[in-house]
Amino acid sequence: MRANDTNYAIELKGITKTFGRVVANENVNLSIKYGEILALLGENGSGKTTLMNILSGIYYADEGSVYIDGKEVFITNPHEAINLGIGMIHQHFKLVEVFSAMDNIVLGTRGRYVKNSALKEEILEMSKKFGLETEPDKKVYNMSVSEKQTVEIMKVLYRGAKILILDEPTSVLTPQETAKLFAILRRMKDRGNAIIIITHKLHEVLAISDRVAILRKGRVVGTVKTGETKEKELAELMVGRPVSLEINRPETTSKKTVLKVVDLSVVNEDGTRGLKNVNFKLKSGEILGVAGVAGSGQRELCETIAGLMEAKTGAILYNKENIIGKTPDEIINLGISMSFVPEDRLGMGLVGSMDMVDNMLLKSYKKNKGFIIDKKPSRKLAEELVEKLSIITPGIETPVRMLSGGNVQKVLLGREIESEPNVLITAYPVRGLDINSSYIIYDLLNEQKKKNVAILFIGEDLDVLLELSDRIMVLCHGEVMGIVDAKNTSKEEIGLMMAGKKMEGADSDE
Amino acid sequence: MNKKGHVPFIRIVKISERSGKDTLKIRIAAFISALAAGGLFILFLGYNPIELYGTIISGAFRSKMAFQATIRFMIPLLMSSLGVAMAFKMRFWNIGAEGQIIVGAVCASYFALFHDTWPHFLLLLVMFAAGALGGGLWGLIPAYFKSKYDTNETLFTLMLNYIALHIITYLRDGPWKDPGSSGFPKIARFAPNAQLDKILGVHFGWIIALILVFIVFIYLRYTKHGYEISVVGESKSTAKYAGMDVRKIILRTMAISGGICGITGMIQAAGSDMTLASSVAGGVGFTAIIVSWLAYLNPFGILLVSFLFSVLEKGSSVMQSAYGLSTYFASVLQGIILFFILGCEFFIRYKFVVSRKGGR
């Protein structure tokens, strides 16, 4: 144990960090002891990641000071952070795919040469100590997401980190993998490490942490002991006002099959499997949720239906007409709207440097008669959307990349809905949104459902999927593991399927 | 154990978004700094900078003739800058304007040399079309390979420049060699019938160039095609998602981009050189890249920047005769201006922050 137990592992005093006019952190005070797990809770954009990046030397605070073991330190680069015993595990892994676990773990460490066999020994011993499962010789590209995360953790432990920071570590894990990760974290805590876990999932906070610090708009609005709080209180602190955490699931009557996917297989450009023998039906007036660990074939499914990816075999029947082989243009004209939101929100659905008016044009400009584009209708549409969805923007002529995540999402979804689609495909529509905006999006989807639109909803939060969807389809490695009624299933059941357990008779969707 | 680190004295901080006014101020400041730095350079050479700058300005404007010469410099620069700007807007790095100018000139010259008995305006019209077609085709080649095999257009267009240049050399030394040149390899002078008419003392290319400014402006900003170019430039996947035929858009835009450069070649040959010289492009295609970027791909900005560049070019040639300075002086000055203008982008996006001591 450390010599001075009275000292905090980390103490932040008056940290302020601004980016241009945006204040990311304002006068933040925070402390954590060794042998403690602190959850840093806050909505997207509340400054969690910025704060942790200051600790790990990626950013430097404008004001304020950092104390480690009671001494003031100046962390000007990531290397210094490591020397001080701070290790950060990023949301997006930073591993060399073609290297083995072992090579990744030692990569960048200096000063000592260790024989491979001895190194392997050392790594295995360390794994045992913390209850990690590592295969030192396995190449990263052969690893599952959870294995990659383990390597990331090993990496910082190998560098002697006593203070671990994990940025949204569970976003890519199944419920079972999450439970495993939490067990590891508890073990580290028992061994005297200080752990900070960044998250916006309330139930995880309650499950793992000792204390919770809640950030809102860059400020710490409260620090509570986990044992003395409830989900509702945390949500209120996080959002700043009472919130309802209920999602509606309106009942609809006329359910006809609109889209029927038959034996669909897709191969990615690099030859890897995208989808394999996928069968399902999408009905009007229903929300079909799609669950799965990131990269289980969600993107391929969306893009194939939209005509952006080629199918290897199989058919996609839209009202009995096979749409495979049709161009995106033809598919759009059939009334299949896709508000596909890839990793970065602006990547595909919107053009970041263009304003709302020009973005409204994206799917409708071809309907313009003549050579010159008449922007009046899309200006009108943009104004209507701002009004109807209460989009916060300096003006409809502001480039959309300058809007906040929630507003960008509203612009995108608003445009798609405005085209009165029959099928709406939406992937991660609430990714990065605050609670309030998320609920507006759910309401929008439910409204469409009531209008008998068939909705395919690719989600990541299982709680949301369970509450919002009528049925849930689970994907794993591009295969359908099963389609279940959302009302009669559990998170555990879905979790098992996400990890690759096939449900009985999964291929028949009747 | 923890050695006390030091607080960085100056840090670089990203700025979210500067207002348009601030941006303009920074750019003007950069331009003035560039002139100042150029002045230092002149001082270093042992001349009076103010005097020299004065000579450049007066050299470009001092007489009707001088001004006409400035405009003659400007025409090909303006047109080819408009051409490459179209491709750049699509993020297609067309650095092959040079070659497209040459091929346009070659195609037009065929009619000028071998069909010079045709009616004057018909001949010019055909030459115009041939120039556009030749340049367009030369632009289509890299676009085809880019859209089909995803080849690197930068290298591809660059290499095509040299091929084009050698085509002229081949024609000059072989099939198109002027029989009346007594052994000296050159291509015959165009008959007056195949030369551009003069309006206000300068061949009417300047009118075409001005019209092009408006056409390109409208095309990029108000038409479906222009919209498609912007979307493809921003993100090909977005374009596909919106149902655009990206391949077709790339081919079409490059044909137009090359076509405009090809017209430049025709005008340069028939308006200025009156023959097909291997210097028909003479580096204009490369300067055009600088011009269009300095103007942020805005056609009216291109009009302004290409005018300023022409003043510099013409003024420098006067400086050569007055002070015996090399005309390369203009290139040095261009380089300095470019350095400052592009460098100031850094200050538009970032600022320096001096740490307050203690930082509490």
Contacts between the chains, C-beta under 8 A, distances in Angstrom:
chain1	res1	chain2	res2	distance
A	14	B	360	6.5
A	19	B	13	7.5
A	19	B	14	6.0
A	19	B	16	6.0
A	20	B	14	6.9
A	20	B	15	4.7
A	20	B	16	3.1
A	20	B	17	6.8
A	21	B	16	6.0
A	22	B	16	5.9
A	60	B	8	6.6
A	60	B	11	6.0
A	61	B	359	7.5
A	62	B	353	7.2
A	62	B	359	7.7
A	63	B	356	7.5
A	63	B	359	5.3
A	63	B	360	7.0
A	64	B	359	6.7
A	64	B	360	7.3
A	65	B	359	6.7
A	65	B	360	6.9
A	68	B	2	6.8
A	69	B	2	7.7
A	71	B	2	5.8
A	72	B	4	7.8
A	73	B	2	5.7
A	73	B	4	7.6
A	73	B	5	6.3
A	74	B	4	7.2
A	74	B	5	3.7
A	74	B	6	6.3
A	74	B	7	5.4
A	75	B	5	6.9
A	76	B	5	5.9
A	76	B	6	7.6
A	76	B	7	7.9
A	76	B	8	5.6
A	80	B	5	5.9
A	83	B	2	7.7
A	84	B	2	6.1
A	306	B	241	6.9
A	308	B	237	7.8
A	308	B	240	5.7
A	308	B	241	6.5
A	327	B	243	6.9
A	327	B	245	7.7
A	328	B	240	6.1
A	328	B	241	6.5
A	328	B	242	7.6
A	328	B	243	4.4
A	329	B	243	3.4
A	329	B	244	7.7
A	329	B	245	7.6
A	330	B	243	8.0
A	331	B	243	7.9
A	332	B	242	8.0
A	332	B	243	5.0
A	338	B	241	7.2
A	340	B	241	6.9
A	347	B	235	6.7
A	347	B	237	6.5
A	347	B	238	7.3
A	348	B	235	7.1
A	348	B	237	5.1
A	348	B	238	5.3
A	348	B	241	4.9
A	349	B	238	7.2
A	349	B	241	6.8
A	350	B	238	7.3
A	351	B	230	7.3
A	351	B	231	5.7
A	351	B	234	4.7
A	351	B	235	6.6
A	351	B	238	5.8
A	352	B	234	7.0
A	353	B	234	6.0
A	354	B	230	7.0
A	354	B	231	8.0
A	354	B	234	7.3
A	358	B	227	7.3
A	358	B	230	7.8
A	361	B	227	6.5
A	362	B	231	7.0
A	362	B	238	7.4
A	362	B	242	4.6
A	363	B	242	5.6
A	363	B	243	7.1
A	365	B	224	5.8
A	365	B	227	5.7
A	366	B	224	7.2
A	366	B	243	7.2
A	368	B	224	6.5
A	371	B	223	5.3
A	371	B	224	6.4
A	371	B	225	7.7
A	372	B	218	7.9
A	372	B	222	5.2
A	372	B	223	5.6
A	372	B	224	7.9
A	373	B	222	6.2
A	373	B	223	6.5
A	373	B	224	5.7
A	373	B	227	5.9
A	402	B	17	6.5
